[in-house]
Amino acid sequence: MSCYLLPIEKPEAIYTMKVKRYDPESGKGSYWATYQVPYVATMTVIEALEYMWDHDEYISFRANCREFTCGSCAMIINGEPRLACNTLLEDNMTLEPLTRYSLIKDLVVDTSSVKEKIREIKYWPETDDRDRDFTVTKEVSEDWHEIYSRCIECYCCLEACPMSSSEESKFDGPMHMLQLARAGRHPLNTSDRVRQASERGIWACVGCFECANVCPVNLSPGTEVAKLRRQNILKFFGLGKGSK
């Protein structure tokens, strides 16, 4: 891998890091492994994992941008879903894979179920006339810039949401609701996204805002859920058209 950039010739300390590992070819279950990592200031969890890889400890993990833009490196760090690339390394940290998905190896999970749900929901605006002219209001433009376009699809909110894991609730989860709201605000969209949100379990949200607590880019999907609920109520009572 050879991508560890910080100088390690003079580490400030030696930190202990515990990683929950799993090798499907071993025939064994998951197990905890403890490692010693030389620490320098500003060292992140992803850099610690890269250091281990460069020193013949081949821990499997996902990473790409290394600057909390792509969302690839989400994992459970000290019991909470976080991005490894923007979490500073601390002594005695524990690293585990996300728990809502099938385990592939070590910290890598199979997220194909999320991608399938994205195709089902259709994150993109649905329209019969993509060539027609349209205008974008200042409010929609600001929301698009400040909210919708900032989601990096890291799945931290899906991991933290107590209802998205419940088969009884049928709630798709906060990230998907945020993207439904996004598609509904697009000027070209003609699909009823408010009704779609209701059909995909929006009323099961308990309003705990754990999604906001763990979001690495400080979004609040729970707020968008509340807006979609209000739009559903307005449409039901005929008090407004709501939002498509």
Number of C-alpha atoms within 10 A of each C-alpha: 10 9 10 17 10 14 11 13 8 9 14 11 13 13 18 17 20 17 20 17 19 22 16 12 7 7 8 9 9 14 11 12 12 13 13 15 19 17 23 18 12 12 20 20 22 22 22 22 21 22 22 19 17 14 11 8 12 14 18 17 19 14 18 12 11 17 12 20 18 16 24 21 24 28 27 21 19 14 11 17 25 24 30 28 24 18 17 15 23 15 14 14 16 19 24 21 25 25 14 15 15 14 18 15 18 21 22 23 18 13 15 11 11 16 10 11 13 16 11 9 19 14 18 16 18 17 13 10 10 11 8 8 8 10 8 12 10 9 9 15 14 12 14 15 11 12 19 22 11 13 21 17 18 22 27 27 28 24 26 24 24 17 21 21 17 13 9 10 16 16 24 25 28 30 24 25 27 24 24 27 22 22 24 24 21 19 16 21 19 16 16 15 26 25 18 18 23 16 13 17 18 24 17 17 21 11 13 12 17 19 26 20 14 22 22 22 13 13 20 20 26 23 16 21 24 15 16 28 20 15 19 23 16 15 16 12 9 10 10 12 14 20 19 20
